[in-house]
Amino acid sequence: MGKEKSLGQFQKDQMLTVEITDIGNDGEGIGKIDGYTLFIKDAVIGDKVRAKIMKAKKNYAYAHLEEVVQKSPFRQEAKCPIARQCGGCQLQNMTYERQLEFKQNKVRNNIVRLGGFDGEFVDSIMEPIIGMDEPWRYRNKAQYPIGRNRDGKIVAGYYAGRTHSIIPVDDCLIGVAENKEILDIVIAHMEKFGVAPYDEVSGKGLVRHVLIRKGFTSGQIMVCLVINYRGRKSGSAGVGEKSGLVEYIPGQQALCDALSKIPGMTSISVSINTEKTNVIMGLEIHTIWGADTITDTLKGLEFEISPLSFYQVNPRQTDKLYGQAIEYAALTGAETVWDLYCGIGTITLSMAGSAGKVYGVEIIPEAIEDAKNNAKNNGIKNAEFYCGKAEEVLPEFYEKKRVSAEGSALPESALHPDVIVVDPPRKGCDEKCIETMLKMSPSRIVYVSCDSATLARDLRILCDGGYELKKVRPCDMFPWSGHVETCCLLSRKEVIIDVF
Ligand code: SAH
């Protein structure tokens, strides 16, 4: 009783009418009543809504949108009928223009508030967000869980936000059109051949997920079925097996025949995952039809993609984002560049052609293998890749004089590069990594970030360490979600010696 009272006039289940005057970090609507803040998912800035308090704290509450009393000029009908349940797109009922403005402001405000930069200064160096001309069907990769709906029918869909119940998806509008066709074939096949979907609770059933990838430039399509296969391992041919292939899925040949009719189909495989885990892919992959990989072209280079490879999911925007990073790097052909957190080397290799030497560092060994192969396949000879944590590899070279792949010490030019590019995961750069970057003192640092809060923190450290923030450019890689990528240019402050 006493606890509820301390919340003043606001309590759980209370209905309120409020105007939405701001947008939260994840795109949710924010309204205020007498200084008390309400966070309301799916409410759009400019709306007047009726909402029910779900969880009340001292100064703020989370409320559920019950009714839009007055529509905001920025509100639009979500294109996808299950946008609200699915949890993948948080902003489908906000116009795309307003969404871009929200993302631009989010980056700006984080840099000002969390990075401690002056607002007017940030406004003077920020460039307009790179939006998409056509913000639909942009994803080249989809992973659909397979399960049963309440009537026992096999369905493919998405896990409802933070749960494990599957919401059937008819046609996800941020994925490619072929996804639906592929899923329809897989499900029809499962029904016809009596193939059971995997059941998370019992651990029984076969098909867990369907992974689909498409090369946007090449048009090549890959399908990988993640299966809970506990039969014989490959290599030991048995009864009913054609061409020595193990039948991982009942009626496998018929399934491959049907899928291979889809234009662009290049690779069909299975990934074996028998663990009770949230991790989607199993590491054992067997190709059951066609090639092991698909290829795609990015910045004029060919990249080979296997079911397990990391590859940016929005290729059209990736091309623009990398283009921005390349422009900021301002390479003339002779420079030495480090690309930290390089993944499969996409940024590294797209800079190699206009640099003297490029070095890539990445923590995942398979990604480094892919990066080396990608360099070889594209005839790039001035790239070297190292596997390890950026915060360990960089100091090893700089402080402990570790030797290069060829067995000699790295040249002085590598220890004092012209440009360092970083593209860290959401948690940003490790302190030790930044500390070493500052010691290496490149002329320019290009920071590509998927989280503007950690970006702001790191920009502050870099600027306190002798760098100047020159440019900031957000890029919309994930339309209809609250996420935003940012590319920044920093340059080393020249030490001016006053001779007078
Ligand atoms: N630049 C790449 C990948 C960016 S994603 C691209 O555009 O495709 C961030 C990458 O950082 C991932 O590949 C992840 O495996 C890697 N990573 C995460 N922590 C790391 C660390 N401490 N040191 C080096 N790489 C790391």
Boltz pocket constraint, residues with backbone or C-beta under 6 A from the ligand:
constraints:
  - pocket:
      binder: B
      contacts: [[A, 310], [A, 311], [A, 312], [A, 340], [A, 341], [A, 342], [A, 343], [A, 344], [A, 345], [A, 346], [A, 347], [A, 361], [A, 362], [A, 363], [A, 364], [A, 367], [A, 388], [A, 389], [A, 390], [A, 391], [A, 423], [A, 424], [A, 425]]
      max_distance: 6.0
